[in-house]
């Protein structure tokens, strides 16, 4: 079994309130807009990372992370890209991801809008946009997602909400 923390749009900010969730997790998935390589290095010092670069990320992060990332966690296929739209209207990067393989879980970021839903048009794929874990942007609540995977089973999907700008 794997416990996964899914974050996006940190924009140079690692909120201290994420630490209990990082400690809880076995791995972290980041859907882009890291902000700087220092944040990536810090997260990687805690847990294994799967991720992609976002539209604000510079050359160094683009060398570390791909635009589209496909991998397996246990027996679940996962696809991640930063700018994807939503199930009602996917953007080109999402369609490119699906042309490679339709994953069991599809992760994206960019919009700063938390959304978790099944895409019944694509084999009941679980669509997850964890919202924004950083401070930059219009969102009022910083968010991320926790979930567990055991074999093919995805369960205990939880939303983590933190009032924007507040700290421990």
Residue pairs with C-beta under 8 A, 6 or more apart in sequence:
1 74
1 148
1 149
1 150
2 26
2 27
2 73
2 74
2 148
2 149
2 150
3 24
3 25
3 26
3 27
3 146
3 147
3 148
4 25
4 26
4 27
4 28
4 29
4 73
4 146
4 147
4 148
4 149
5 18
5 21
5 22
5 24
5 25
5 27
5 28
5 29
5 47
5 144
5 145
5 146
6 28
6 29
6 30
6 31
6 107
6 128
6 130
6 144
6 145
6 146
6 147
7 18
7 28
7 29
7 30
7 31
7 130
7 133
7 144
7 145
8 30
8 31
8 32
8 33
8 54
8 82
8 107
8 108
8 109
8 110
8 129
8 130
8 131
8 132
8 133
8 144
9 31
9 32
9 33
9 54
9 109
9 110
9 112
9 131
9 132
9 133
9 134
9 136
9 137
10 30
10 33
10 34
10 35
10 39
10 132
10 133
10 134
11 33
11 35
11 56
11 132
11 134
11 135
11 136
11 137
12 34
12 35
12 36
12 39
12 134
12 136
13 35
13 39
13 133
13 134
13 135
13 136
14 39
14 42
14 43
15 133
15 134
15 135
15 142
15 162
15 167
16 167
16 168
17 142
17 162
17 166
17 167
17 168
18 133
18 144
18 160
18 162
21 144
21 146
21 160
22 28
22 43
22 46
22 47
23 46
24 146
25 47
25 146
26 47
26 48
27 47
27 48
27 49
27 50
27 73
28 43
28 46
28 47
28 48
28 49
28 50
28 51
29 49
29 50
29 51
29 78
29 80
29 107
30 40
30 43
30 49
30 50
30 51
30 52
30 65
31 51
31 52
31 54
31 80
31 81
31 82
31 107
31 108
31 109
31 110
31 129
31 130
32 51
32 52
32 53
32 54
32 55
32 57
32 65
32 81
32 82
32 109
32 110
33 54
33 55
33 56
33 57
33 82
33 109
33 110
33 134
34 40
34 51
34 53
34 54
34 57
34 61
34 65
35 56
35 57
35 134
35 136
36 58
36 61
37 60
37 61
37 64
40 49
40 51
40 61
40 64
40 65
43 49
50 69
50 71
50 78
50 80
51 65
51 69
51 80
52 65
52 66
52 67
52 68
52 69
52 80
52 81
52 82
53 61
53 62
53 64
53 65
53 66
53 67
53 82
54 82
54 83
54 109
54 110
55 82
55 83
55 110
57 65
67 81
67 82
67 93
68 79
68 80
68 81
68 93
68 96
68 97
68 100
69 78
69 79
69 80
69 81
70 77
70 78
70 79
70 97
70 100
70 101
70 103
71 77
71 78
72 78
73 149
74 149
74 150
74 151
74 152
75 151
75 152
76 104
76 105
76 149
76 152
76 154
77 101
77 103
77 104
77 105
78 103
78 104
78 105
78 106
78 107
79 97
79 98
79 100
79 101
79 102
79 103
79 105
79 106
79 107
80 97
80 106
80 107
80 108
81 93
81 94
81 96
81 97
81 108
82 93
82 108
82 109
82 110
83 91
83 93
83 94
83 108
83 109
83 110
84 90
84 91
84 93
84 94
84 97
84 106
84 108
84 110
84 129
85 91
85 94
85 108
86 111
86 115
86 127
86 129
87 117
87 119
87 121
87 122
87 127
90 98
94 106
94 108
97 103
97 106
98 106
98 122
102 122
102 123
102 125
103 125
104 123
104 125
104 126
104 152
104 154
105 125
105 126
105 128
105 154
106 119
106 122
106 125
106 126
106 127
106 128
107 128
107 129
107 130
108 127
108 128
108 129
109 129
109 130
109 132
110 129
111 129
112 131
112 132
112 137
112 138
112 139
113 129
113 131
113 139
114 129
114 130
114 131
114 143
114 145
114 159
115 127
115 128
115 129
115 131
116 126
116 127
116 128
116 129
116 145
116 157
116 159
117 126
117 127
118 124
118 125
118 126
118 127
119 125
119 126
119 127
126 154
128 145
130 143
130 144
130 145
131 139
131 141
131 142
131 143
131 144
132 139
132 142
132 143
133 142
133 143
133 144
134 142
135 142
135 164
135 165
139 164
140 163
140 164
141 161
141 162
141 163
141 164
142 161
142 162
142 163
142 164
143 159
143 160
143 161
143 162
144 160
145 157
145 158
145 159
145 160
146 156
146 157
146 158
146 160
147 154
147 155
147 156
147 157
147 158
148 154
148 155
148 156
149 155
